[in-house]
Amino acid sequence: MGNVVNLTDQNFEKEVTKADTPVIVDFWAEWCGPCKMMAPVFEELAGDYKGKGKFAKLDTDKFPQVSGSHGVQGIPTLIVFKGGKEIGRIVGFAPKDQLKHKIDEIVS
């Protein structure tokens, strides 16, 4: 994962809450089919937005407290953070062009 940061309980605050740019976090799990479909799309988007924001992934099975504290109930869920606060949320799989459109709407 070249442009995507792997999040943990330990680095979430540093990588997301204290980030200077918008951060898009993919909450996912290994067993989740739609999450596996989302992974390559998320990677591509990370490349498309290079320099404009940060893309990160958090495994909800390994770090349930973080996903729970952000109210993640279904996966995949993408949450867009800016200034440490949630500014948008996309739940479920969507094709790249739809995701790009939604991300642009949220961030702009």
DOSE-107061 format. One line per 2 residues: number of its first residue (from 1); for each residue x negated, y negated, z negated of C-alpha. Coordinates in pm, 1 decimal, always signed. Each point is the difference from the previous one (the first is absolute). Example, Ala and Ser with C-alpha at 12.3 -4.5 7.8 and 13.67 -1.06 7.14 Angstrom:
<pts>
1> -1230.0 +450.0 -780.0 ~ -137.0 -344.0 +66.0
</pts>
This chain:
<pts>
1> +0.0 +0.0 +0.0 ~ -207.8 -285.3 +130.7
3> +214.7 -302.6 -73.1 ~ +221.6 +150.3 -269.3
5> -81.4 -16.1 -371.4 ~ +89.2 +297.2 -220.5
7> +165.2 -126.1 -317.9 ~ -11.9 +144.9 -351.0
9> +124.0 -107.1 -341.9 ~ -345.2 -150.0 -55.3
11> -35.3 -213.7 +314.9 ~ +363.1 -101.8 +66.8
13> -23.9 -330.5 -184.9 ~ -331.1 -98.2 +163.6
15> +97.3 +108.5 +353.2 ~ +365.3 -111.8 -0.5
17> +95.8 -231.7 -285.4 ~ -312.2 -216.7 +25.5
19> -39.8 +9.7 +380.0 ~ -34.9 -330.0 +188.6
21> +185.0 +126.8 +308.2 ~ +329.9 +187.3 +40.7
23> -28.6 +370.1 -85.6 ~ +220.4 +267.7 +151.4
25> +12.2 +310.6 -217.7 ~ +118.5 +334.1 +137.0
27> +145.8 +207.8 -283.7 ~ -20.3 +361.5 +121.2
29> -51.1 +364.6 -102.3 ~ -176.1 +296.8 +159.4
31> +317.8 +212.4 +27.2 ~ +206.9 -275.6 +168.6
33> +61.2 +60.3 +373.5 ~ +99.6 -359.2 +85.2
35> -308.2 -120.0 -192.7 ~ -222.0 +213.7 +224.2
37> +172.2 -151.4 +305.1 ~ -59.3 -348.4 -143.2
39> -373.6 +52.5 -66.8 ~ -133.8 -50.5 +356.4
41> +240.4 -291.7 +58.9 ~ -118.9 -163.1 -324.1
43> -363.3 +49.7 +110.1 ~ +70.5 -169.1 +334.4
45> +174.1 -291.7 -169.8 ~ -297.2 -41.6 -235.3
47> -218.6 -47.2 +308.3 ~ +247.7 -240.1 +162.2
49> +12.9 -219.5 -311.0 ~ -372.5 +12.8 -77.1
51> -102.0 -330.2 -158.1 ~ +362.5 -103.2 -65.9
53> +76.3 +227.7 -291.8 ~ -90.1 +317.0 -180.9
55> +152.4 +344.8 +49.3 ~ -6.0 +249.6 -283.9
57> +146.9 +339.3 -89.1 ~ +110.3 +136.3 -334.9
59> +74.4 +369.5 -56.3 ~ +317.0 +2.5 -210.7
61> -71.1 +351.4 -131.9 ~ -344.0 -95.0 -132.4
63> +102.0 -343.3 -132.1 ~ +369.7 +16.5 -95.3
65> -23.7 -286.3 -250.1 ~ -96.4 -256.4 +263.5
67> +275.2 +107.0 +239.0 ~ +250.0 +14.9 -287.4
69> -88.7 -346.9 -121.7 ~ +76.2 -131.8 +349.8
71> +333.5 +179.4 +23.8 ~ -99.3 +236.0 +279.9
73> +276.8 +259.4 +20.8 ~ -45.0 +141.4 +349.7
75> -305.5 +45.3 +217.5 ~ -147.6 -114.9 +222.4
77> +46.4 -349.7 -137.2 ~ -207.9 -294.5 +116.9
79> -12.7 -292.7 -240.1 ~ -146.8 -331.1 +109.9
81> -170.8 -195.1 -279.5 ~ -114.7 -361.5 +16.5
83> -155.0 -177.7 -295.8 ~ +53.9 +316.3 -204.8
85> +379.0 -9.7 +50.0 ~ +219.8 +218.7 +218.1
87> +127.6 -202.7 +295.8 ~ +147.7 +282.3 +205.4
89> +73.0 +370.5 +18.5 ~ +48.5 +247.5 +285.2
91> +139.9 +341.2 -94.9 ~ -23.8 +303.8 +225.6
93> -183.6 +75.2 +321.6 ~ +22.7 -242.9 +290.3
95> -185.7 -16.7 +332.2 ~ -297.7 -234.8 +28.5
97> +179.0 -278.8 +189.2 ~ +282.5 -9.9 -257.4
99> -245.8 -3.0 -290.1 ~ -205.8 -275.4 +161.0
101> +313.9 -210.0 +49.8 ~ +111.3 +51.4 -362.7
103> -347.4 -75.1 -136.0 ~ -20.0 -319.5 +207.6
105> +342.4 -108.2 -130.6 ~ -102.9 +62.4 -361.6
107> -344.5 -160.2 +15.7 ~ +88.7 -307.9 +206.4
</pts>
